[in-house]
């Protein structure tokens, strides 16, 4: 579990229901990373909703991938889009939406929503 998070950390499982559209919703309510300006911790609820195609993400690998952000200095916008890009790369879903709903710090609350569709 060393290093920065990468799409290579994410494992996939065959989607046995690829003949239909259905939503998969995943929440990571204890996500954290580090502010690149202040080095203070940032906490968020990461919400992933996707319509799979050939594959679905294996949840233990997703959990271990998310933990790798813990000590990474990264902006809210960047982390949300990196998660989206990495999931698109390994899953090629029909549609995916990633929301980074960050807890308030210093009187500012941020929510970032990134969307990708085939």
ZAZA-463029 format. One record per residue: x, y, z of N, C-alpha, C, O in turn; residue in three letters. Coordinates in steps of 0.02 Angstrom, whole numbers, plus 50000, padded with zeros to 5 digits. Layout:
// ZAZA-463029
XYZXYZXYZXYZALA/...
***
This chain:
// ZAZA-463029
500424994050000500005000050000500445006350000500235011550026UNK/501025005849971501485011549968501335015849908501035013549859UNK/501545022249910501505026549853500855030349846500405029949888UNK/500825034049792500235038049777499695033749746499835028449718UNK/499065035849753498515032049724498585031849648498775036749616UNK/498415026149618498465025249546497895020749523497645016649561UNK/497695021649461497185017249432497405009849437496985005349438UNK/498055008649440498315001849444498124998449510498154992349515UNK/497935002449560497724999649625497014996849623496814993049667UNK/496634998749572495934996849568495844990249530496074989549473UNK/495504985649562495344979249530494624979249506494204982849534UNK/494494975349455493814975049427493544967949431493914963049436UNK/492884967549428492514961349427492054961549366491804966849349UNK/491954955949334491524955549276490804957449295490534955049345UNK/490494961649255489794963549265489344958349233489314957849172UNK/489004954549273488574949149247487904951749220487524947849192UNK/487774958249227487134961049205487254966749155486914971849157UNK/487734965849110487914971149063487374972349010487424977048971UNK/486864967949009486314968848961485814974148983485344975648946UNK/485914976949043485444982049067485824987749100486394987049122UNK/485494993449104485754999249141485524998749213484924997749226UNK/485984999449259485814999949330486345004149364486925004349343UNK/486155007549417486605011949454486935008249511486625004349547UNK/487585009549519487955007449578488145013749615488435018349587UNK/487975014049679488125019849721488605017649777488465012949814UNK/489155021149782489655019649833489805026149870489875031449839UNK/489855025749936490055031549976490665029750018490715024350046UNK/491125034550021491715033950064491675039750113491955045050100UNK/491315038950170491175044450215491765046750257491735052050289UNK/492305042850259492885044650300493505046150258494065044950280UNK/493395048850198493955050450154494355056250183494075060950211UNK/495005055850177495415061750196496035062150152496305057250127UNK/496265068350145496875070050110497165076050147496955077650203UNK/497645079450116497985084950149497945091150105498025090750044UNK/497835096850136497835103250099498555104550076499015104550117UNK/498665105750011499345106949987499635113650009500245114550006UNK/499215118350031499455124950053499645124950127500155127850146UNK/499235121750168499325122250241499565115850273499785115750331UNK/499535110350236499695103650261499215101250315499355096450351UNK/498645104650322498125102450369497695097150336497625097050275UNK/497405092650376496985087350346496325090050319496025094550348UNK/496115087250264495455088550235495055082050240495315076650227UNK/494415082750257493975076950264493395077750216493155083250204UNK/493165072150189492615072450141492215066050140492435060850164UNK/491625066650112491225060850093491265060450017491015064849982UNK/491585055249992491635054249919491055049949898490955044449925UNK/490665052349850490075048749826490185046949753490295051349711UNK/490145040549738490245038149670489595034849647489335030449682UNK/489345036949590488765033749560488945032249487489165036549450UNK/488855025949468489005024349398488545018949370488265014849406UNK/488485019149304488145013949266488705009749235489055012249190UNK/488785003549256489344999549231489224997249159488654997149135UNK/489774995249127489724992049063489984984849072489614980649096UNK/490594983449053490874976749058491084974849129491054968949147UNK/491294979849169491594978349234491294982649289491014987949277UNK/491374980149351491214984049411491844984249453492284979949448UNK/491904989349496492494989949538492444985249598491914984549628UNK/492994982149614493034977749673493134982349734493594986349735UNK/492704981649784492664986649837493264986749884493454992149907UNK/493564981149898494154981249942494724985149908495074988949941UNK/494814984149844495344987849808495184995349807495644999449811UNK/494544997049802494345004149804494505007149872494765012749876UNK/494365003449925494515005849993495265007150001495465012350026UNK/495675002349979496405003149986496665008849942497135012349961UNK/496365009749884496535015449840496385022049875496795026649875UNK/495795022549905495595028749939496055030349998496205036250010UNK/496285025350034496735026450091497395029650069497705033250109UNK/497595028450008498235031249984498225038849978498745041949973UNK/497635041949979497585049249977497725052450045497825058450050UNK/497735048350098497765050850167498325055850179498225060750214UNK/498915054750152499485059150164499675063250103500205066350100UNK/499235063350053499375066749990499125073949992498535075150008UNK/499555078749977499355085749971499025086749903499365086449851UNK/498375088049902498005088649839497385093049849497055092649901UNK/497235097049799496645101449802496005097349793496015091949763UNK/495455099849821494815096449817494615094849745494385089349730UNK/494705099749702494525098949631494945093449598494685089449559UNK/495585093349615496035088449584495895081349609495875076649569UNK/495785080549673495655073849699495015070949671494995065049653UNK/494495074949666493855072549638493945070449566493695065149546UNK/494295074449526494395072749456494885066949447494815063149400UNK/495375066249492495825060549487495455053949499495555049049464UNK/495015054049550494615048049564494185046349503494155040549483UNK/493865051349474493455050249414493885047349358493705042349328UNK/494455050549343494885048249289495125041049299495135037049252UNK/495325039449361495565032649374495015027449367495135022049340UNK/494415029049390493855024349383493655023549309493505018049287UNK/493645029049272493485028549200494005024149165493825020049123UNK/494625025049182495165021249150495095013649161495215009749114UNK/494915011549221494875004349234494185001449219494134995449204UNK/493665005449222492985002749214492685004049145492294999849121UNK/492845009649113492505011749052491745011149062491405007849023UNK/491485014449114490765013849127490355017449074490615021449035UNK/489715016049073489265019649027489205026949049489165031549008UNK/489185027849115489145034649143489405034249215489315029149249UNK/489735039649238489975039849307489965046949332490085051749295UNK/489825047549396489785054049430490155053249497490005048649535UNK/490645057649510491005057549573490915064249607491035069549577UNK/490695064149669490605070249709491085069949768491095065149806UNK/491485075149775491895076149834491555081249877491575087249863UNK/491225079049931490855083549976491295084650037491275080750085UNK/491695090050036492195091350086491905094950146491475099350139UNK/492145093150205491915096350267492175103550270492695105150242UNK/491795107950304492015114850309492675115550347492805111950396UNK/493085120150323493705121850359493825129250347493825131550290UNK/493945132850400494055140050394493445143750368493505149050336UNK/492855141150382492235144450361492055143350288491595146550263UNK/492395138750254492255137350183492095129950174492465125550196UNK/491535128650141491345121850124491375121050048491155125450011UNK/491655115450026491735114249955491415107549936491495102549972UNK/491055107549881490815101349850491005101649776490855106549742UNK/491325096449752491545096149683491215090149651491235084549678UNK/490895091249593490565085849557490885085149488490905089949450UNK/491115079149473491425077749408491025072149374490855067149406UNK/490885073049310490455068449273490795066249208491135070249175UNK/490705059849191490945057249127490425052649099490105048749135UNK/490325053049033489835048748999490115046648932490425050648897UNK/489995040348913490205037848847489845041548793489955040148734UNK/
***
